[in-house]
Amino acid sequence: MYPAANPQLPSQLETERLILRPPRPGDGRVLNDAIRESFAALTRWMPWAKTMPSLDETENFARDSWAHFNAQEDYPLLLFDKQTGELLGASGLHPRDWNVPKFETGYWIRTSREGQGLITEAVNGLTRIAFEILQAQRMIIRCDARNTRSAAVAERAGYVLEARFHNDIRDNAGELQDMLLYVKFPD
């Protein structure tokens, strides 16, 4: 459990084209739809995407995430199109050490919205919030070394490759893979 003194993020963040907010009870259906559309891509890169989650599982995730956000234990966020309200994907700020403090961010976007710079926009916004509100001294992005698109997001957002960990994880097919660790520090 994290200390009660942890800063609280606002319940909604905005960038030029996005609204970022924690999953809430009732978000299970729209989240499940986005995962279903993008599952073929997600299963390649996301350890949690071994099997397509049921509607009940995504609703439970939304409820649990809401509780974790409000308890200041974790800051999962959904990404919504500011114009249409469509759920586009997910990201978040995940505390790795409050004594530093340092956070990790990860991300995915629904397949139909890839290549529009939305994830880079979200990462830039989250990084700024982490430094300004959470007083982060270190931000981390980890990705499979084969995931060139994810690495490109990190680089476009100003993160620097700090390390390559050989045979660090097994992908969902059970094969050993290298992980890349990107970092960014406050200006």
DARA-V778508 format. One record per pair of residues at least 12 apart in sequence whose C-alpha atoms are under 10 Angstrom apart, sorted by the first residue. I is the first residue (numbers start at 1). J is the second residue. Records with the same first field share a line. If there is no record, write none. Layout:
I->J + J
//
This chain:
1->71 + 72 + 73
2->71 + 72 + 73 + 74 + 95 + 97 + 98
3->71 + 72 + 73 + 98
4->71 + 72 + 73
5->72
6->71 + 72 + 73 + 98 + 133 + 134 + 135
7->72 + 133 + 134 + 135
8->69 + 70 + 71 + 72 + 73 + 75 + 133 + 134
9->21 + 22 + 69 + 70 + 72 + 75 + 93 + 129 + 130 + 133 + 134
10->22 + 129 + 133
11->69 + 70 + 75 + 77
12->77 + 78
13->77 + 79 + 122 + 125 + 126 + 129
14->79 + 80 + 82 + 122 + 125 + 126
15->82 + 118 + 121 + 122 + 124 + 125 + 126
16->81 + 82 + 118 + 121 + 122 + 125
17->79 + 80 + 81 + 82 + 83 + 118 + 121 + 122
18->78 + 79 + 80 + 81 + 82 + 83 + 84 + 85 + 86 + 87 + 88 + 118 + 119 + 121 + 122 + 125
19->77 + 78 + 79 + 80 + 81 + 82 + 83 + 85 + 87 + 88 + 122
20->76 + 77 + 78 + 79 + 80 + 81 + 82 + 87 + 89 + 90 + 91 + 92 + 122 + 125 + 126
21->66 + 69 + 75 + 76 + 77 + 78 + 79 + 80 + 90 + 91 + 92
22->62 + 63 + 65 + 66 + 67 + 68 + 69 + 70 + 74 + 75 + 76 + 77 + 78 + 79 + 90 + 91 + 92
23->58 + 59 + 61 + 62 + 63 + 64 + 65 + 66 + 67 + 69 + 75 + 76 + 77 + 78 + 79 + 90
24->59 + 60 + 61 + 62 + 63 + 64 + 65 + 66 + 67 + 69 + 77 + 78
25->58 + 59 + 60 + 61 + 62 + 63 + 64 + 65 + 66 + 67
26->58 + 59 + 60 + 62 + 63
27->55 + 58 + 59 + 60 + 61 + 62 + 63 + 78 + 87
28->54 + 55 + 56 + 57 + 58 + 59 + 60 + 61 + 62 + 63
29->54 + 55 + 56 + 58 + 59 + 62
30->55 + 58 + 59 + 86 + 87 + 88
31->55 + 58 + 59 + 61 + 62 + 78 + 87 + 88 + 89 + 90
32->52 + 53 + 54 + 55 + 56 + 57 + 58 + 59
33->55 + 58 + 87 + 110
34->86 + 87 + 88 + 89 + 90 + 109 + 110 + 111 + 112
35->49 + 52 + 53 + 58 + 88 + 89 + 90 + 108 + 109 + 110 + 111
36->52 + 53 + 54 + 110 + 111
37->110 + 111 + 112
38->89 + 108 + 109 + 110 + 111 + 112 + 113
39->51 + 52 + 53 + 110 + 111
40->52 + 111
41->108 + 109 + 110 + 111
42->108 + 109 + 110 + 111
43->171 + 172 + 173
44->144 + 147 + 171 + 172 + 173
45->108 + 143 + 144 + 146 + 147 + 150 + 171 + 172
46->106 + 107 + 108 + 143 + 144 + 171 + 172
47->169 + 170 + 171 + 172
48->172
49->172
50->171 + 172 + 173
51->172
62->76 + 77 + 78
65->77
69->92 + 93
72->95
73->94 + 95
74->92 + 93 + 94 + 95 + 96 + 103
75->91 + 92 + 93 + 94 + 95 + 103 + 105
76->90 + 91 + 92 + 93 + 94 + 105 + 106
77->89 + 90 + 91 + 92 + 93 + 107 + 126
78->90 + 91 + 92 + 107 + 108 + 109
79->91 + 92 + 107 + 108 + 109 + 118 + 119 + 122
81->118
87->109 + 110
88->108 + 109 + 110 + 111 + 112 + 113 + 114 + 118 + 119
89->107 + 108 + 109 + 110 + 111 + 113 + 118 + 119
90->106 + 107 + 108 + 109 + 110 + 119 + 122
91->104 + 105 + 106 + 107 + 108 + 109 + 119 + 122 + 123 + 126
92->104 + 105 + 106 + 107 + 122 + 123 + 126 + 127
93->105 + 106 + 107 + 123 + 126 + 127 + 129 + 130 + 134 + 139 + 140
94->106 + 139 + 140
95->134 + 136 + 139
96->138 + 139 + 140
97->136 + 138
98->134 + 135 + 136 + 137
99->136 + 137
100->135 + 136 + 137 + 138
101->130 + 131 + 134 + 135 + 136 + 137 + 138 + 139
102->130 + 131 + 134 + 135 + 136 + 137 + 138 + 139 + 140 + 185
103->127 + 130 + 131 + 134 + 136 + 137 + 138 + 139 + 140 + 141 + 183
104->127 + 130 + 138 + 139 + 140 + 141 + 142 + 182 + 183
105->123 + 126 + 127 + 130 + 139 + 140 + 141 + 142 + 154
106->119 + 123 + 140 + 141 + 142 + 143 + 150 + 154
107->119 + 120 + 122 + 123 + 141 + 143 + 150 + 153
108->150
114->149
115->149
117->153 + 156
118->153
119->150 + 153 + 154 + 157
120->150 + 152 + 153 + 154 + 155 + 156 + 157 + 158
121->153 + 156 + 157
122->157
123->141 + 153 + 154 + 156 + 157 + 158
124->153 + 154 + 156 + 157 + 158 + 159
125->157
126->139
127->139 + 140 + 157 + 158 + 159 + 184 + 185 + 186
128->186
130->186
131->184 + 185 + 186 + 187
132->186
135->186
136->184 + 185 + 186
137->184 + 185 + 186 + 187
138->183 + 184 + 185 + 186
139->159 + 182 + 183 + 184 + 185 + 186
140->154 + 159 + 160 + 161 + 162 + 181 + 182 + 183 + 184 + 185
141->153 + 154 + 159 + 160 + 161 + 180 + 181 + 182 + 183 + 184
142->154 + 161 + 163 + 164 + 179 + 180 + 181 + 182 + 183
143->164 + 178 + 179 + 180 + 181 + 182
144->164 + 165 + 168 + 169 + 170 + 171 + 177 + 178 + 179 + 180 + 181
145->164 + 165 + 166 + 177 + 178 + 179 + 180 + 181
146->177 + 178 + 179 + 180
147->179 + 180
151->180 + 181 + 182
154->181 + 182 + 183 + 184
155->182 + 183 + 184
157->184
158->182 + 183 + 184 + 185
159->181 + 182 + 183 + 184 + 185
160->181 + 182 + 183 + 184 + 185
161->180 + 181 + 182 + 183 + 184
162->180 + 181 + 182 + 183 + 184
163->179 + 180 + 181 + 182 + 183
164->178 + 179 + 180 + 181 + 182
165->177 + 178 + 179 + 180 + 181
166->178 + 179 + 180
167->179
168->180
//
